[in-house]
Amino acid sequence: MSDLPPLTLLLAAPRGFCAGVDRAIKIVEMAIEKWGAPVYVRHEIVHNKFVVDELRAKGAVFVEELDDAPTDRPVIFSAHGVPKSVPAAAAARNMIAVDATCPLVTKVHSEAHRHHEMGLQMVMIGHAGHPETIGTMGQLPEGEVLLVETAADVAGLQVRDEARLAFITQTTLSVDDTAGIVAALKDRFPAIIGPHKEDICYATTNRQAAVKAIAGRIDALLVIGAPNSSNSKRLVEVGRAAGCAYSQLIQRAADIDWRALEGIRAVGVTAGASAPEVLVNEVIDAFRARFATNVERVETAQEDIEFKVPRILREPA
């Protein structure tokens, strides 16, 4: 009989990689296979150090600006999307460019273009400085997209015409927080037009719902993800809002604060959409080394979505 203290580990499902992240990683791997190393990637392909380091070891070089990449090597745009000016600059330099933007982010870009063509000014709900927000706002001329981060920001919006507005959102936001901002927008601008289908992606929604399902049964929640991952940080916030006061973001098992977990009986584990399952297994093994661990999987949805890679990678070299 084990002398280790008993512990229940609740694994939230769905968790980890979404279809957009999986596609983006495949794009980098296929580009290296097709053109050889190095291939250049503008910004981290997805926000996860483990994934980025693995791709770097295979021959990917990560740069922040297009000017940092040579013109004679392929360049890949990250899953978060880029402003319109970036592919235009790559074309002007005659570079081979591969777009790994998540198709669900591209859908938001298309909505923005469609509303702009109708003469509507856009309000974007998102986080200032996040690559996805920068990429989406960069689809339209300056001043055509106004950013709000909170419901309080809505009061200060200065719009061109209150009767000709539409809103779009970043795909990785808190579902509940965004609903409050949308309500504030509709209250102030009754004529504002929303997306045909919610912009927050299925993976973000599903992972938040899974956390809510376990929050009432656990003493602590560990979210595996990067500190610059929007969807991972939102999972921590959702856990706290759902009643699990000790909800923490960790990158690896080595980041777990074991002293904070002394005396607890149940821990929830989930992973952001950019975190691979190998890191989840690492955390499970770390608990099994310290506790008599009973692992229980709590599934709230099934995901079978898959996105095709760009045609340029499916064509012969």
SELUM-117629 format. One line per 2 residues: number of its first residue (from 1); their letters; for each residue x, y, z of C-alpha. Coordinates in steps of 0.02 Angstrom, whole numbers, plus 50000, padded with zeros to 5 digits. Each point is the difference from the previous one (the first is absolute). Layout:
<kegus>
NUM> a> X Y Z | ...;
</kegus>
This chain:
<kegus>
1> ms> 50000 50000 50000 | 50065 50173 49952;
3> dl> 50058 50119 50136 | 49967 50145 49882;
5> pp> 49852 50113 50040 | 49845 49970 49892;
7> lt> 49955 50124 49863 | 49871 50010 49862;
9> ll> 50061 50078 49838 | 49859 50062 49889;
11> la> 50054 50017 49819 | 49892 50124 49905;
13> ap> 49952 49950 49824 | 50011 50076 49874;
15> rg> 50172 50074 50039 | 50161 50036 49907;
17> fc> 50026 50015 49813 | 49860 50068 49892;
19> ag> 49985 49974 49812 | 50077 50170 49960;
21> vd> 50154 49967 50106 | 50020 49824 49932;
23> ra> 49990 50068 49821 | 50126 50139 50035;
25> ik> 50129 49878 50070 | 49974 49882 49852;
27> iv> 50028 50147 49881 | 50171 50037 50076;
29> em> 50049 49816 49997 | 49941 49978 49820;
31> ai> 50090 50159 49945 | 50164 49934 50073;
33> ek> 49970 49833 49913 | 49962 50086 49834;
35> wg> 50131 50138 49994 | 50127 49940 50128;
37> ap> 50065 50097 50149 | 49997 50138 50044;
39> vy> 49825 50065 49976 | 49954 50163 50085;
41> vr> 49846 50029 50107 | 49938 50175 50038;
43> he> 49958 50000 50185 | 49980 49840 50102;
45> iv> 49896 49882 49893 | 49893 49968 50156;
47> hn> 50026 50063 50176 | 50090 49854 50081;
49> kf> 50186 49992 50038 | 50007 49809 49992;
51> vv> 49923 49998 49826 | 50109 50144 49938;
53> de> 50159 49918 50067 | 49955 49835 49915;
55> lr> 49972 50086 49833 | 50160 50102 50021;
57> ak> 50096 49837 50022 | 49926 49939 49835;
59> ga> 50057 50154 49905 | 49876 50141 50031;
61> vf> 50067 50174 50034 | 49882 50116 50093;
63> ve> 50007 50186 49965 | 49889 50143 50056;
65> el> 50002 50101 49839 | 50003 49954 49816;
67> dd> 50158 50105 49975 | 50092 49878 50114;
69> ap> 49974 49858 49874 | 50105 49981 49841;
71> td> 49910 50012 49834 | 50067 49833 49936;
73> rp> 49917 49891 50134 | 49815 49963 50029;
75> vi> 49910 50099 50134 | 49847 49940 50097;
77> fs> 49871 50113 50083 | 49945 49942 50172;
79> ah> 49832 49927 50049 | 49949 50166 50077;
81> gv> 49992 50088 49831 | 50091 50153 49937;
83> pk> 49953 50175 49940 | 49966 50013 49813;
85> sv> 50163 50096 49978 | 50106 49847 50044;
87> pa> 49954 49884 49855 | 50006 50152 49886;
89> aa> 50179 50035 50057 | 50047 49816 49975;
91> aa> 49930 50006 49823 | 50097 50161 49965;
93> rn> 50160 49909 50053 | 49955 49848 49891;
95> mi> 50003 49885 50151 | 49917 49830 50010;
97> av> 49869 50033 50134 | 49887 49872 50085;
99> da> 49853 50059 50103 | 49970 49895 50157;
101> tc> 49863 50116 50065 | 49865 49897 50086;
103> pl> 49849 49988 49883 | 49888 50061 50142;
105> vt> 50106 50158 50014 | 49991 50018 49811;
107> kv> 49810 49992 50018 | 50006 50152 50113;
109> hs> 50111 50090 49873 | 49871 49962 49865;
111> ea> 49860 50068 50109 | 50097 50161 50026;
113> hr> 50025 50020 49812 | 49817 49964 49964;
115> hh> 49938 50128 50126 | 50128 50127 49938;
117> em> 49936 49980 49822 | 49826 50040 50066;
119> gl> 50068 50163 50071 | 49996 49945 50182;
121> qm> 50129 50049 50129 | 50063 49854 50104;
123> vm> 50014 49978 50188 | 50118 49860 50049;
125> ig> 49991 49917 50170 | 50175 49940 50037;
127> ha> 50163 50023 50095 | 50112 50145 49948;
129> gh> 50169 49941 49938 | 49949 49819 49972;
131> pe> 50058 49938 49828 | 49824 49946 49952;
133> ti> 49929 50172 50042 | 50140 50086 49905;
135> gt> 49972 49887 49850 | 49812 50023 49997;
137> mg> 50005 50189 50023 | 50133 50005 49863;
139> ql> 49877 49931 49872 | 49918 50170 49981;
141> pe> 50062 50180 49983 | 50048 50091 50160;
143> ge> 49851 50067 50094 | 49879 49872 49928;
145> vl> 50020 49881 50148 | 49979 50064 50179;
147> lv> 50062 49889 50142 | 49910 49967 50164;
149> et> 50069 49886 50136 | 49866 50019 50134;
151> aa> 49817 50049 50018 | 50061 50164 50079;
153> dv> 50093 50042 49839 | 49836 50006 49904;
155> ag> 49947 50163 50083 | 50153 50090 49932;
157> lq> 49983 49944 49819 | 49996 50141 49873;
159> vr> 49921 49932 49842 | 49970 50076 49829;
161> de> 49814 49954 49990 | 49906 49909 50138;
163> ar> 49880 49927 49872 | 50138 49920 49895;
165> la> 50101 49887 50113 | 50046 49816 50011;
167> fi> 50100 49903 50128 | 50124 49857 49989;
169> tq> 50100 49912 50136 | 50166 49917 50031;
171> tt> 49974 49810 49992 | 50080 49959 50168;
173> ls> 49902 50108 50123 | 49901 49954 50155;
175> vd> 49826 49953 49942 | 49919 50079 50155;
177> dt> 50102 50161 49998 | 49968 50023 49814;
179> ag> 49813 49979 50025 | 50005 50146 50122;
181> iv> 50094 50110 49876 | 49881 49955 49859;
183> aa> 49853 50045 50113 | 50079 50170 50036;
185> lk> 50027 50030 49813 | 49820 49955 49958;
187> dr> 49937 50109 50142 | 50095 50153 49938;
189> fp> 49985 49963 49813 | 49835 49908 49970;
191> ai> 50030 49992 49812 | 50171 49915 50015;
193> ig> 50017 49842 49895 | 50082 49843 50070;
195> ph> 50078 49849 49912 | 49887 49870 49919;
197> ke> 50084 49871 50112 | 50094 50039 50160;
199> di> 50182 50047 49970 | 50067 49915 50157;
201> cy> 50060 49834 49933 | 49927 49830 50042;
203> at> 50160 49945 50088 | 50004 50151 50116;
205> tn> 49816 49976 50042 | 50017 49812 50029;
207> rq> 50154 50016 50111 | 49917 50132 50107;
209> aa> 49843 49893 50018 | 50106 49851 50054;
211> vk> 50083 50104 50136 | 49831 50058 50063;
213> ai> 49944 49818 50009 | 50140 49951 50121;
215> ag> 50024 50163 50097 | 49876 49954 50137;
217> ri> 50084 49832 50033 | 50181 50054 50020;
219> da> 50111 50089 50126 | 50122 50062 49867;
221> ll> 50006 50022 49812 | 50160 49990 49898;
223> vi> 49992 50070 49823 | 50145 49945 49891;
225> ga> 50043 50140 49880 | 50115 50144 49960;
227> pn> 49993 50169 50089 | 49972 50085 49831;
229> ss> 49859 49881 49952 | 49834 50094 50007;
231> ns> 49889 49845 50003 | 50105 49921 50140;
233> kr> 49989 50156 50109 | 49813 50005 49972;
235> lv> 49986 49821 50067 | 50081 50056 50163;
237> ev> 49875 50143 50014 | 49854 49884 49960;
239> gr> 50057 49879 50136 | 50006 50137 50131;
241> aa> 49833 50073 49946 | 49922 49826 50009;
243> gc> 50052 49981 50182 | 50174 49925 49999;
245> ay> 50101 50136 50087 | 50167 49914 49974;
247> sq> 50009 50000 49810 | 50177 50014 49932;
249> li> 50087 50007 49831 | 50152 49886 49981;
251> qr> 50110 49965 49850 | 50071 49833 50059;
253> aa> 49988 49881 50148 | 50156 50085 50070;
255> di> 49894 50157 50030 | 49879 49917 50121;
257> dw> 50005 50076 50175 | 49987 49840 50103;
259> ra> 49996 50091 50167 | 49841 50090 49946;
261> le> 49921 49831 49964 | 50035 49921 50171;
263> gi> 49847 49920 50076 | 49889 50012 49846;
265> ra> 49892 49856 49940 | 49952 50046 49820;
267> vg> 50092 50093 49862 | 49936 50046 49827;
269> vt> 50117 50001 49850 | 49969 50078 49831;
271> ag> 50108 50068 49859 | 49985 50150 49887;
273> as> 49973 49976 49814 | 50187 50019 49963;
275> ap> 50060 49874 50131 | 50043 49822 49943;
277> ev> 49936 49846 50091 | 50178 49947 50044;
279> lv> 50002 50143 50127 | 49837 49938 50077;
281> ne> 50075 49826 50019 | 50154 50078 50081;
283> vi> 49888 50083 50130 | 49905 49838 50033;
285> da> 50165 49907 50027 | 50056 50135 50122;
287> fr> 49842 49976 50103 | 50017 49811 49996;
289> ar> 50175 50017 50072 | 49931 50096 50151;
291> fa> 49821 49936 50025 | 49899 49841 49986;
293> tn> 49915 50075 49848 | 49831 49953 49931;
295> ve> 49982 50078 49826 | 49824 50040 49942;
297> rv> 49961 50070 49827 | 49854 50122 49993;
299> et> 49942 50025 49821 | 49874 50136 49955;
301> aq> 50017 49999 49810 | 50080 49903 49858;
303> ed> 50105 50085 49866 | 50033 49927 49829;
305> ie> 50037 50158 49900 | 50148 49998 49881;
307> fk> 50063 50139 49887 | 50091 49973 49835;
309> vp> 50175 50066 49975 | 50030 50129 49861;
311> ri> 50006 49935 49821 | 50180 50059 49977;
313> lr> 50055 49865 50122 | 49900 49865 49913;
315> ep> 50074 50038 49830 | 50164 49920 49942;
317> a> 50156 50102 50036;
</kegus>
